[in-house]
Amino acid sequence: MDFLQDLGKVALGSRLRRLGEVFAVDAARLYEMYGVDIHPKWFPVFYLLSRQGECSITTMSKSIGCSHPVVSQVVKEMAKAGLIKTGKSSEDARVNVVKLSTAGKALIPNMEVQVQDVFEAMDVLLRQMRHDFWEALEEMESLLGERSFLERVVERRKLRESRQVEIVEYSDEYHEDFKRLNYEWIRHHFKVEREDYEILEDPHGKILEPGGAILLALYENAVVGTCALLKKDSKTFELVKMTVSTGMRGRSIGWKLGCAALEKARSLGAAKAVVESNTKLKPAISLYRKLGFERGTAQHSPYERCNIQMEINL
């Protein structure tokens, strides 16, 4: 039973490490067979120097695609083995570079023969495969260069968690959460104003009884986001008190709340929705634009912090 094979795609990293170990074992024997006394992990640095003569560690790091600390460690090990030396660049005396020592240069002829044999053996191996492994490897490296694997897993995690978010309508049991989340974001960016206190302390009287609505986002039965619709007139509702708890941002919860709020506004007979904000809240402005809001005509606002008003026709 091959446990890693049974695990499938989730064990890709482990499979690649195992495959790397297979090559590493044979590589050590190959270096010995060809009389090239170097550690397999030194090969990229050794071969680059054999071709270019001299390089700074920064240049080698970029050329090989390894971090600066990793290349620095390899250079230290090779220097201890007497294969390389450091000095000033022949082109710019201000730049420190690494060069092969006399002992290192003496290994180049055997290395060239080894590289040619390995190249031909690898070419035969790849042609025996049904799939072009080399092209697939290059494509994967390119894709991971655009977006790391960690970022891709985080994206899937956030998507999974967002699917677990439930949008519910307000009831008195959520009053403290409604206040807490909104006071938190307001105090973080601005100061709490009189209008804030009136709405947050009396959501029934200020929002619900005049014909508005309050929606909340629940994740694992905890309130992680809120938004409300304040009725301005028979055909216009204002999107207010919209926020998502800090630890749950980036999971499309704001998007789900916004979509649900606009749909609720339509069900209440709204022809237009408006929202007030501040341009320093770039993620919020971006969300409103994504929802379809556009900059509207400036109207009097009860909030000092408001410097942008947006609207959408429903």
Secondary structure as UniProt FT lines:
FT   HELIX           3..7
FT   HELIX           8..11
FT   HELIX           12..33
FT   TURN            34..35
FT   HELIX           40..42
FT   HELIX           43..52
FT   STRAND          54..55
FT   HELIX           57..64
FT   HELIX           68..80
FT   TURN            81..82
FT   STRAND          84..88
FT   TURN            93..94
FT   STRAND          96..100
FT   HELIX           102..105
FT   TURN            106..107
FT   HELIX           108..128
FT   HELIX           133..146
FT   HELIX           149..163
FT   STRAND          166..169
FT   HELIX           172..174
FT   HELIX           175..189
FT   HELIX           194..201
FT   HELIX           204..208
FT   TURN            209..211
FT   STRAND          213..219
FT   TURN            220..221
FT   STRAND          222..233
FT   TURN            234..235
FT   STRAND          236..244
FT   HELIX           246..248
FT   TURN            249..250
FT   HELIX           253..267
FT   TURN            268..269
FT   STRAND          272..277
FT   TURN            279..280
FT   HELIX           282..291
FT   STRAND          294..295
FT   TURN            304..305
FT   STRAND          308..313
//
